[in-house]
Structures are given as C-alpha cells and as structure tokens.
Amino acid sequence: MAQPEGESLLSSELAGPESPPAPTAPRRSALRRLMRDPQAVITLSLVLVIVLLGLSAPWITGHGPNDAALSAVNAPIGTPGYPLGADQNGRDIFARLIHSINTSVLSALIGASVAVTIGLTSGLIGGYFGGRVRDVTEWLFNLIMTFPGILLLIVLMPLTRGDFRVTMLIFGVLLAPVVYRIVRNVTVGVRGELYVDAARVSGLTTSRILGRHIMPVVRGPVIISAAFLMGSAIGVQAGLAFLGVGSSEVASFGAMISFGFLNLYVDPLQFVWPALLLGLLTASLVLLGNSLRDALEGARPRPSKVGAAVGPDPDAGPAHEERGGALVALRDLRLTYPHPSGEPKPVLNGVSLTLEAGETLGLVGESGSGKTQTAFAVLGVLPAEATVTHGSITLDGRELVGLPERELRALRGRDIAYVPQEPMSNLDPSFTIGAQMVEGIRAAEAMSRVRARTRARELLDRVGIAEPERTMGLYPHQISGGMAQRVLIARAVASRPRVLIADEPTTALDVTIQAEILDLLRDLQQEMGMAILLVTHNFGVVADICDRMAVMQEGRVVESGAVLDVFRDPRHAYTRRLLASILDEDAVREDMPRAAADTMKGSSHG
C-alpha cells in the first residue's frame, strides 16, 4: 500500500535527531523549473541588473545625487559628465537615478519584510489555534486596516523626521493584514487535514507542525504577496517623495518625477527616465513573484480537461497488441495533480486497458486506487488542475488526449455515456425528471422538444419505470433511489452510445435493486451492442455482469484477465488480498457463475 503523504512526513520527524533533513530534490526541481521559465529568467535578470546598478552607484557616477553646478542647469543629454543631462538645479540626472534605486530597494525590503514577518506569524497562530487566539488577532488586524495608510504616514512625518526607513517600517505594519488574511485562510484549510492530525497525535510540537506541515502550503501565496507588497512599498515611498513629504536630501524616483513635472516644458525627458525605471522595477518584481510561486508549487505544467497532447511514447512497445482493434484503448496513461509540496502528485501511473465492442470490463480496486480518475480521463471531464503527462486514450482509433473541449462535447453523450454513483445527488432538485431527460436528449441529438419528450417517455418505460408519464412530472426528491438510477441509465443510453461508463452504479442501492439494475444494464447492452466499463469495488457485481476485469492499485493495473480466470487463479498478491477480504460470501447472487462463487468462497475462508 502507498504510504500517505502525512505518514511520509511524519516518518522523517519521528526518526530522531540523527535523521537527515528532508530531501532537497523538490528544491532543486523548483529551481530547474524557475530557470526554464522565460518570464522568470527575464524578470530576475532585470531586477538583478537594476539592484547591481544601485549598489555600484559610488563607482559608476561622477557626481553625488545632490551635487549641483550652475553651469549644468538643464544640461542636455550627452553633456560631458552628464550622460542623461542635468535637472533645473544642475544635478546629474544619471547619478540621482542610480542612487534612487537604492532608496527604492531598501524601501521594498523594509516594508515587505515587516509585513511578511508580522502577517505570517500572526496568520499561522490565528489560523492554527482558533478560538480566542483567532478572535484577538482578527480584532487587532481589523483595527490596523481601519487606519488611513498614506494619511497616517504623512501625519507621523514629524515623528519619523522624514526618514524613509522609519516610514517604511510603519508602512510594513499597515501592510501586515494583507499577509495575515492570506496565511490565516490557508492555515484554517490545512489544519483539518489528516496528516496534520497525525502529526499532532504523534506528539510533534506546535512549532514543528507549523514549520514542517503548514509552511510548505502557505509559502506560495506568501511569495506572490511579498512581491506585490514590495511593489506597493516602492510606490508609496515614491508617492510620498513626489508630494514632498520626507527628506529632500534623499534621492528618490518620486522626487525626480516631481522635479521633472515642474520642468516639463523645458525638458520633458527629466521625468521620463525615473518613471520608466520605477515602472520597470515594480513590474519585474510582480512578474518574478508569479514565476517563483509557480516554480515552488509546480504549477507550470499546463492543466487540461484531458491533458496536453503528449501522446504515447513512440519508443514504447504497443500495449495489448493482441487486442489492437479495441473500441477503447488506454496506453501507459499517467496523470498528476498539483501538491502543496511543490512536486506534482501522481494519480495514474501508466494505466493500460482495452475495451472491446459489446464487452463488459470491470475496473476493480479499493478507494483511491485510481478507478474513477481513469473513467474521468476517458470521458474528458478531469478537473482543470489535472494534467495528463504521458500516454494515450483512443476511441475507435481516434486519439482523445489533447482533443479540444468542443470536440469532446460532441463525443460525450453520443459515443461515450456515463452513469454516476449516488443517483439522488446527480439529479437537479430544481427541475422535474422529464425536463432533465428532455434536456439531455436534445443535447445529444438535434430534435424537437415534443419528440424528445416522447423519446424520454419510451426510455423510462424501457428501463422498467411503471408510470413513465407520471414520473416525468415528478421532482428527484419524489422518487426512490432505484428509480433515480434507472432515470440516469435511461438518460445515458438515450443516444445509443457505443461506450457506457458506469461508476459504482449500484453502491447506494439495496441488494434487490442492485440485481435489477445489473439485469437492466445487461439487457441494454445486448439490445444496443454497447461496451461497458464498470467501475466498482464489489466482486459480486463483477462476477455477475463482467466478461473481463482489471484490478487497480495505486494508479496501476496490477492484474487483468477473464473474470473466472482471475477468480480461480489470482496471480497478484493485491488481488488475492481483495478476494480474501470478501466477508459475506452468501450475499453473492445465486445466478452468478458457480465457479466464480466457489472461488470467492474459498478466498474468503482463506
């Protein structure tokens, strides 16, 4: 069995002080993703160049930021000693520009650091502990948010004596609620996870739980927030300087823009240079923050409903060559989801299956083995964050992986239909049965509403509903679970699909209704020639209706074959354990194949 994420984290915690630290592979992988991202490379290069220019200001400028010369008043670009000219006070624009970088960078570091330190600490504490602790932190940060930020900074200027560093320190406190709310919300969502409970029960300290299990989840949002906060700090410092609030001795983009506006009609470029550099620096910081977040969270693979058009490996041998003409074929299908650790979490690990026309294939395994994800991949209804990283899904030779959503919609309901589990949850309580039937039929096939209603009534009668006309006027809460499942089956087969995917179609039903539903599926299959992919964990259902079966474990097909062959001689240890876990062999239907029943009983007693 796969070790849960929480257990793998706990094992390194409980191994003692001599255990090595967590592997650095995820960090190296994140760095590689970052370096492969053109946006990250460009913005990081720009930020580094700008910062290095600021640090080297004393060596690359021939004047100080406040050095003035009457002979240089409004000197044009290219004047010896003044590469970008001089302002109306005779000060070197290039020197002031380079020294302004240091002011902005220092403002960004002070403001963002204070905000992240206060907001991150308080958010972790408030989100993790809750109760009165959270009430106190909520009250405190709500109070801070009521302060008018810019006005408060101006009012406190006599106290700060115009020192932009103290001003940014105060501004960082005012920014802290932004980080606090983000961290608190994420922490509240994570603290209820089973691996956090396991860590708590195992005796790990609160600080270890917060640092090891919760921090990896909040770091992405904090990084992107810090980038925005750095840009905000730079903008506020420049804005205050533009208004003339602060020391006139400090070189600043805002002060340069202000002087440029005063001299707009003499030399317009005097305010263009600081404005361009200010915009370039803030934009680069924000875009770099996005790239850092994506690299740390592993979000660069493009998500898709079915997956990127990765296709099969041309060097790999053909899967199931003996069944090359299969109606549905999955070949080495691999599926991942994003994970807080930064590395994508594999859900399907090379699934290969085939389904022939008119055949019933049972897909068996415990919860979490990947059965439903396999079915959803065939249907093309995977969540947006799911990514097919490798493999192929074909329907009658047509590749489905990477197929546009418009073309997938044309297949769903016509060539491939779906019967979900929990029928009562899959009918809209706001509409009648008839309205939902008619809607599904018209979506799958162009016809008038009257004709669709007639077709719906015929289908309900075909699936064994005694009063189809009356049933069509009822709402879902007015029918039984068995009737609801029949309605869903009728809606699924309305367009006579070639493939019917049934996901645990009998789970929520009693034994008698289960048998009736299986008989109905068998009859409809014979009548329409459908292939059925039956997702289930019930070996009795498999023995009753399936021709072949495939056993899944941890996203892999570990065994497949004819049902009786697998029951008689299970080759994989996992299959044997599943068969041995059948406790009530008497619940197996009487009309199931006797050999299968005997095998199941023997496995149960074994």
C-alpha positions in Angstrom: 0.0 0.0 0.0 1.2 3.5 -0.7 2.4 5.5 2.3 0.2 8.6 2.8 1.8 11.9 2.4 1.3 12.7 6.1 3.0 9.4 7.1 6.0 10.0 4.9 6.4 13.4 6.5 5.9 12.0 10.0 8.4 9.3 9.5 11.2 11.8 9.0 10.0 13.7 12.0 9.9 10.7 14.3 13.2 9.2 13.2 15.1 11.2 15.7 17.7 13.9 15.7 20.1 11.8 13.6 17.7 11.6 10.7 18.8 13.6 7.7 16.9 16.6 6.7 14.1 16.5 4.1 15.5 15.8 0.6 16.5 18.8 -1.4 15.2 17.3 -4.6 12.0 19.3 -4.6 14.0 22.5 -4.1 16.3 21.6 -7.0 13.3 20.7 -9.1 11.7 24.1 -8.3 15.0 25.8 -9.2 15.1 24.0 -12.5 11.5 24.9 -13.3 12.3 28.5 -12.4 15.3 28.6 -14.7 13.3 27.1 -17.6 10.7 29.8 -17.3 11.5 32.7 -19.7 9.4 35.1 -17.6 11.4 34.2 -14.5 14.8 34.5 -16.3 14.0 37.9 -17.9 12.5 39.5 -14.8 15.1 38.1 -12.4 17.8 39.4 -14.8 16.2 42.8 -14.9 15.9 43.0 -11.1 19.5 41.9 -10.6 20.8 44.4 -13.1 18.9 47.2 -11.5 20.0 46.3 -8.0 23.6 45.9 -9.1 23.4 49.3 -10.7 22.3 50.8 -7.4 25.0 49.0 -5.4 27.7 50.3 -7.8 26.4 53.9 -7.7 29.6 55.3 -5.9 31.8 53.9 -8.6 29.9 54.5 -11.9 28.7 58.0 -11.2 30.9 61.1 -11.4 28.7 63.1 -9.0 26.8 62.6 -5.8 23.0 62.7 -6.0 22.8 66.2 -4.6 25.9 67.7 -6.2 24.8 70.8 -8.1 26.5 73.1 -10.6 25.2 76.3 -12.0 26.9 75.6 -15.3 25.0 72.4 -15.7 21.4 73.7 -15.2 19.1 71.8 -17.6 22.1 70.4 -19.4 21.0 68.3 -22.4 21.6 64.6 -22.8 25.2 63.8 -23.7 26.8 66.7 -21.9 30.3 65.7 -20.8 30.0 64.3 -17.2 26.2 64.3 -17.5 25.1 61.3 -19.7 21.4 61.9 -19.2 21.7 65.6 -18.7 21.0 67.6 -15.5 17.9 69.0 -13.9 16.9 72.6 -13.2 19.1 72.6 -10.1 22.2 71.4 -12.0 22.2 67.9 -10.5 23.3 64.9 -12.5 20.1 63.0 -13.6 22.0 59.7 -14.1 23.6 59.9 -10.6 20.2 60.7 -9.0 18.6 57.9 -10.9 21.2 55.3 -9.8 21.1 56.4 -6.2 17.2 56.3 -6.3 17.4 52.6 -7.0 19.0 52.0 -3.5 16.2 54.1 -1.9 13.5 52.0 -3.6 15.1 48.6 -3.0 15.6 49.4 0.7 12.0 50.6 1.0 10.8 47.4 -0.6 12.9 45.2 1.7 11.8 47.0 4.9 8.1 47.3 4.0 7.7 43.7 2.7 9.9 42.1 5.4 7.9 43.7 8.2 4.6 42.9 6.6 5.5 39.3 5.9 7.1 38.7 9.4 4.1 40.1 11.3 1.4 38.7 8.9 2.9 35.3 8.5 3.5 34.7 12.2 0.1 36.0 13.2 -1.7 34.2 10.4 -0.2 30.8 11.4 -1.1 31.3 15.0 -4.6 32.6 14.4 -5.4 30.0 11.8 -4.0 27.1 13.7 -5.3 27.7 17.2 -8.6 29.4 16.5 -10.9 30.3 19.4 -9.9 33.3 21.5 -6.5 33.5 19.9 -8.0 34.0 16.5 -10.5 36.5 17.8 -7.7 38.6 19.3 -5.7 38.5 16.1 -8.8 39.2 14.0 -9.6 42.2 16.1 -6.1 43.6 16.0 -5.7 43.3 12.3 -9.1 44.7 11.6 -8.2 47.7 13.7 -5.0 48.2 11.7 -7.0 48.0 8.5 -9.1 50.9 9.6 -6.1 53.3 9.7 -5.9 55.5 6.6 -2.4 54.4 5.5 -1.0 57.3 3.4 -2.6 59.9 5.6 -1.2 58.3 8.7 2.3 58.2 7.3 2.0 62.0 6.5 0.7 62.8 10.0 3.5 60.8 11.6 6.2 62.5 9.5 7.3 64.8 12.4 7.8 61.7 14.5 9.8 59.9 11.8 11.7 63.1 11.0 11.4 62.4 7.3 13.5 59.2 7.5 12.0 57.0 4.7 13.3 53.9 6.5 11.2 54.5 9.6 8.3 55.4 7.3 8.6 52.1 5.5 8.7 50.3 8.9 5.4 51.8 9.8 4.0 51.1 6.3 5.1 47.4 6.7 2.9 47.2 9.8 0.0 48.7 7.9 0.5 46.1 5.1 0.6 43.1 7.5 -3.2 42.5 7.5 -2.9 41.5 3.8 -0.5 38.7 4.5 -2.3 37.8 7.7 -5.6 37.1 6.0 -4.0 35.0 3.3 -2.0 32.9 5.7 -4.9 32.5 8.1 -7.3 31.3 5.4 -4.8 28.8 4.1 -3.9 27.6 7.6 -7.5 27.1 8.5 -7.9 24.9 5.5 -4.8 22.8 6.1 -5.1 22.3 9.9 -8.0 19.9 9.4 -6.0 17.6 7.1 -5.4 14.1 8.3 -1.7 14.3 8.1 -1.7 17.4 10.5 -3.9 15.4 12.9 -1.5 12.5 12.7 1.4 14.9 13.4 -0.4 16.3 16.4 -1.3 12.8 17.8 2.3 11.7 17.3 3.4 14.3 19.8 5.2 16.7 17.5 5.4 20.3 18.9 3.2 23.0 17.5 6.2 24.9 16.1 7.3 21.7 14.2 3.8 21.2 12.8 3.6 24.8 11.7 7.0 24.8 10.2 7.1 21.4 8.6 3.5 20.6 7.6 1.8 24.0 7.2 4.5 26.3 6.0 5.0 24.5 2.7 1.3 25.1 1.9 1.4 28.9 2.6 4.7 29.7 1.1 3.4 30.1 -2.4 0.7 32.7 -1.6 3.1 34.5 0.7 5.8 34.8 -2.0 3.4 36.3 -4.5 2.0 38.6 -1.8 5.5 39.7 -0.9 6.2 40.6 -4.5 3.1 42.8 -4.6 4.0 44.3 -1.2 7.5 45.2 -2.4 6.0 47.0 -5.4 3.5 48.7 -3.1 6.3 49.9 -0.7 8.3 51.3 -3.6 5.2 53.1 -5.0 4.3 54.6 -1.6 7.8 55.8 -0.9 7.9 57.3 -4.4 4.5 58.9 -3.9 5.4 60.5 -0.6 8.6 61.9 -2.1 6.6 63.2 -5.1 4.4 65.1 -2.6 7.5 66.5 -1.0 7.0 64.5 2.3 10.3 63.4 3.6 13.9 64.5 3.4 14.9 66.4 0.3 18.4 65.1 0.7 17.4 61.5 -0.2 17.5 60.6 -3.9 14.1 59.1 -4.9 12.2 58.3 -8.1 9.2 60.2 -6.7 11.3 63.4 -6.1 12.8 63.2 -9.5 9.4 62.8 -11.2 8.2 65.8 -9.1 11.1 68.0 -10.3 10.6 66.7 -13.8 6.9 67.8 -13.8 7.9 71.3 -12.6 10.3 71.4 -15.6 8.0 69.7 -18.0 8.0 72.4 -20.7 11.8 72.9 -20.6 12.9 69.2 -20.8 10.2 66.6 -20.7 12.7 63.7 -20.5 13.7 64.7 -17.0 10.6 62.9 -15.5 10.5 60.1 -18.2 13.7 58.4 -17.0 12.7 57.9 -13.3 9.1 57.0 -14.4 10.4 54.3 -16.7 12.8 52.8 -14.2 10.2 52.9 -11.5 7.7 51.1 -13.6 10.3 48.5 -14.8 11.4 47.7 -11.3 7.9 47.3 -9.8 6.6 45.2 -12.8 9.6 43.0 -12.7 9.1 42.3 -9.0 5.5 41.3 -9.5 6.1 39.1 -12.5 9.1 37.4 -10.7 6.8 36.7 -7.8 4.4 34.9 -10.1 7.2 32.8 -11.5 8.5 32.0 -8.1 5.1 30.9 -6.9 4.6 28.7 -10.0 8.0 27.1 -9.6 7.5 26.3 -5.9 4.0 24.9 -6.4 4.8 23.0 -9.5 2.2 24.9 -11.5 4.0 25.2 -14.8 2.6 22.1 -16.5 -0.4 23.3 -18.5 -3.6 21.8 -17.0 -6.2 20.5 -19.3 -9.6 18.7 -19.1 -8.0 15.7 -20.8 -4.3 16.7 -20.8 -1.7 18.1 -23.0 -1.3 16.5 -26.4 1.5 14.3 -25.1 0.6 11.1 -26.9 2.2 7.7 -26.5 5.9 7.1 -26.3 7.0 6.2 -29.9 9.8 4.0 -28.5 7.5 2.0 -26.2 6.1 -1.2 -27.4 2.4 -1.4 -28.3 0.2 -2.2 -25.3 -2.1 -5.2 -25.6 -1.2 -5.9 -29.2 -3.4 -8.9 -29.2 -6.4 -6.5 -28.8 -5.2 -3.9 -31.3 -8.7 -3.4 -32.7 -10.2 -2.4 -29.3 -13.0 0.1 -29.2 -11.4 1.9 -26.3 -7.7 1.7 -25.6 -5.7 3.3 -22.8 -1.9 3.1 -23.2 0.5 4.0 -20.5 -1.7 6.8 -19.1 -0.1 8.9 -16.5 -2.0 11.6 -14.6 -0.8 14.1 -12.0 -2.3 16.8 -9.7 -0.6 19.8 -8.1 0.5 19.2 -4.5 1.5 21.6 -1.7 4.9 20.1 -1.5 5.7 21.6 -5.0 6.1 18.3 -6.8 3.1 17.1 -8.8 1.3 14.1 -7.2 0.9 11.1 -9.5 -2.6 9.6 -9.5 -2.3 7.3 -12.5 1.0 5.6 -13.1 0.9 4.0 -16.5 -2.6 2.6 -16.9 -3.1 0.4 -20.0 -6.5 -1.0 -20.7 -8.6 -2.2 -23.7 -12.4 -2.5 -24.1 -13.9 -4.3 -27.0 -17.3 -3.5 -28.6 -20.1 -5.3 -26.7 -17.8 -6.3 -23.9 -18.1 -5.5 -20.2 -14.9 -4.7 -18.4 -14.9 -4.5 -14.6 -12.4 -1.9 -13.1 -11.8 -3.1 -9.6 -9.8 -1.7 -6.6 -10.1 0.0 -3.3 -11.0 3.6 -2.8 -8.1 5.8 -4.1 -6.7 3.2 -6.4 -7.5 5.4 -9.5 -10.6 3.8 -10.9 -12.7 6.9 -11.1 -9.8 9.0 -12.4 -9.3 6.5 -15.2 -13.0 6.8 -16.1 -13.0 10.6 -15.9 -9.9 10.6 -18.2 -11.7 8.6 -20.8 -14.7 10.9 -20.5 -12.5 14.0 -20.7 -14.0 15.6 -17.6 -10.9 15.7 -15.4 -10.6 18.8 -13.1 -8.8 21.8 -14.6 -5.8 21.2 -12.4 -5.3 17.6 -13.6 -2.5 17.1 -16.1 -2.0 14.1 -18.3 1.8 13.9 -18.5 2.0 10.8 -20.7 0.0 8.2 -22.6 -2.8 7.8 -25.0 -6.6 7.3 -24.9 -8.2 6.2 -28.1 -11.9 5.7 -29.1 -12.2 3.5 -32.1 -8.7 4.6 -33.1 -9.3 8.4 -32.5 -6.9 10.0 -30.0 -8.8 11.7 -27.1 -5.8 13.1 -25.3 -5.4 16.7 -26.2 -8.7 16.9 -28.1 -10.3 20.3 -27.9 -13.3 20.7 -25.5 -15.6 21.4 -28.4 -14.8 18.0 -30.0 -15.0 16.2 -26.7 -18.5 17.6 -26.1 -19.5 16.1 -29.4 -18.4 12.7 -28.2 -19.9 12.8 -24.7 -23.5 11.7 -24.6 -23.3 10.3 -28.1 -20.4 7.9 -28.4 -19.5 7.8 -24.7 -22.1 8.0 -21.9 -21.8 8.0 -18.1 -23.8 6.6 -15.3 -22.7 8.1 -11.9 -22.9 6.7 -8.4 -25.2 8.3 -5.8 -28.1 8.9 -8.3 -30.0 11.3 -6.0 -27.0 13.6 -5.9 -26.8 13.7 -9.7 -30.3 14.9 -10.5 -31.0 18.6 -10.2 -33.6 19.1 -7.4 -34.9 22.3 -9.1 -36.2 20.5 -12.3 -38.6 17.7 -13.0 -37.4 14.3 -14.2 -39.0 15.0 -17.6 -37.3 18.3 -18.0 -33.9 16.8 -17.2 -34.5 13.9 -19.6 -35.5 16.1 -22.4 -32.6 18.4 -21.9 -30.1 15.6 -22.0 -31.7 14.0 -25.1 -31.7 17.3 -27.1 -28.1 18.0 -26.1 -27.1 14.6 -27.6 -29.3 14.7 -30.6 -31.0 17.5 -32.5 -34.8 17.0 -32.2 -37.9 19.0 -31.3 -39.0 19.2 -27.6 -42.1 17.2 -28.4 -40.1 14.4 -30.0 -37.6 14.4 -27.2 -40.3 14.1 -24.6 -41.8 11.1 -26.5 -38.3 9.6 -26.6 -37.8 10.2 -22.9 -41.1 8.5 -22.1 -40.2 5.5 -24.2 -36.8 5.3 -22.4 -38.3 5.4 -19.0 -40.7 2.7 -19.9 -37.8 0.7 -21.3 -35.8 0.9 -18.1 -38.7 -0.5 -16.1 -40.4 2.6 -14.7 -44.1 1.6 -14.4 -45.7 5.1 -14.9 -43.3 7.0 -17.2 -45.6 9.9 -17.9 -46.3 10.5 -14.2 -42.7 10.1 -13.3 -41.7 12.7 -15.8 -43.7 15.3 -13.8 -42.0 14.4 -10.5 -39.0 16.0 -8.9 -36.0 14.0 -7.8 -37.0 14.0 -4.1 -40.3 12.4 -5.0 -38.8 9.2 -6.4 -36.8 6.4 -4.9 -33.0 5.8 -5.3 -33.7 2.8 -7.5 -35.9 4.9 -9.8 -33.4 7.7 -9.8 -30.7 5.2 -11.0 -33.0 4.0 -13.7 -33.6 7.6 -14.8 -29.9 8.2 -15.1 -29.4 5.0 -17.1 -32.2 6.0 -19.4 -30.7 9.4 -19.9 -27.3 7.9 -20.6 -28.4 5.4 -23.2 -30.8 7.9 -25.0 -28.4 8.3 -27.9 -27.4 4.6 -28.1 -23.7 5.2 -27.2 -21.0 2.8 -28.1 -19.4 3.0 -24.7 -21.2 3.3 -21.3 -19.1 4.1 -18.3 -20.9 3.1 -15.1 -19.2 4.4 -11.9 -20.4 2.3 -8.9 -23.9 2.2 -10.3 -25.3 0.0 -7.5 -23.4 1.4 -4.5 -26.3 3.3 -2.9 -28.9 0.7 -3.6 -30.1 -2.4 -1.7 -29.3 -5.9 -2.9 -32.6 -6.4 -4.7 -32.5 -3.2 -6.6 -28.8 -3.8 -7.4 -29.7 -7.1 -9.1 -32.4 -5.3 -11.1 -30.1 -2.6 -12.2 -27.4 -5.1 -13.3 -30.1 -7.1 -15.2 -31.1 -3.8 -16.9 -27.6 -2.9 -17.9 -27.1 -6.4 -19.3 -30.3 -6.2 -21.3 -29.5 -2.8 -22.7 -26.0 -3.9 -23.6 -27.4 -6.8 -25.6 -30.0 -4.7 -27.2 -27.7 -1.8 -28.2 -24.3 -3.6 -28.5 -22.7 -1.2 -26.1 -19.3 -1.7 -24.4 -19.5 -1.1 -20.7 -16.7 0.0 -18.4 -17.9 -0.8 -14.9 -16.1 0.9 -12.1 -16.7 -1.0 -8.8 -15.2 -2.4 -5.7 -17.8 -5.2 -5.5 -16.6 -8.5 -6.7 -20.1 -9.9 -6.7 -21.1 -7.3 -9.3 -18.0 -8.2 -11.3 -18.8 -11.9 -11.3 -22.4 -11.2 -12.2 -22.0 -9.0 -15.3 -18.4 -8.6 -16.4 -16.6 -10.5 -19.1 -13.1 -9.3 -18.1 -11.7 -7.5 -15.1 -8.8 -5.3 -14.3 -7.5 -4.8 -10.8 -6.1 -1.4 -9.9 -3.7 -0.5 -7.1 -2.0 2.9 -6.5 -2.8 4.1 -10.0 -1.7 1.0 -11.8 -3.4 -2.1 -13.3 -1.7 -4.9 -11.4 -3.8 -7.8 -12.9 -6.3 -8.3 -15.7 -7.9 -11.1 -17.5 -11.2 -13.1 -17.8 -13.3 -12.9 -14.7 -13.3 -16.6 -14.0 -9.6 -16.9 -14.6 -8.8 -14.1 -12.2 -11.2 -15.6 -9.6 -9.8 -19.1 -9.9 -6.1 -18.2 -10.1 -5.3 -14.6 -8.9 -1.7 -14.0 -9.6 -1.0 -10.7 -7.9 -0.8 -10.5 -4.1 -3.1 -7.5 -4.0 -5.8 -9.3 -6.0 -5.6 -12.2 -3.6 -6.0 -9.8 -0.6 -9.0 -8.2 -2.2 -10.6 -11.6 -2.7 -9.7 -12.7 0.8 -11.4 -9.6 2.2 -14.9 -10.7 1.0 -16.6 -11.4 4.3 -20.2 -12.3 3.3 -19.9 -14.8 0.5 -23.6 -15.7 1.0 -24.5 -12.2 -0.3 -23.3 -13.1 -3.8 -26.2 -13.5 -6.2 -27.5 -17.0 -6.8 -27.3 -16.7 -10.5 -23.6 -15.8 -10.6 -21.3 -18.4 -12.3 -20.8 -21.3 -9.9 -17.1 -21.5 -10.4 -16.7 -17.8 -9.5 -18.8 -18.2 -6.4 -16.8 -21.2 -5.3 -13.6 -19.3 -5.9 -14.9 -16.3 -3.9 -15.9 -18.5 -1.0 -12.6 -20.3 -0.9 -10.8 -17.0 -1.0 -12.9 -15.7 1.8 -12.3 -18.7 4.0 -8.6 -18.5 3.2 
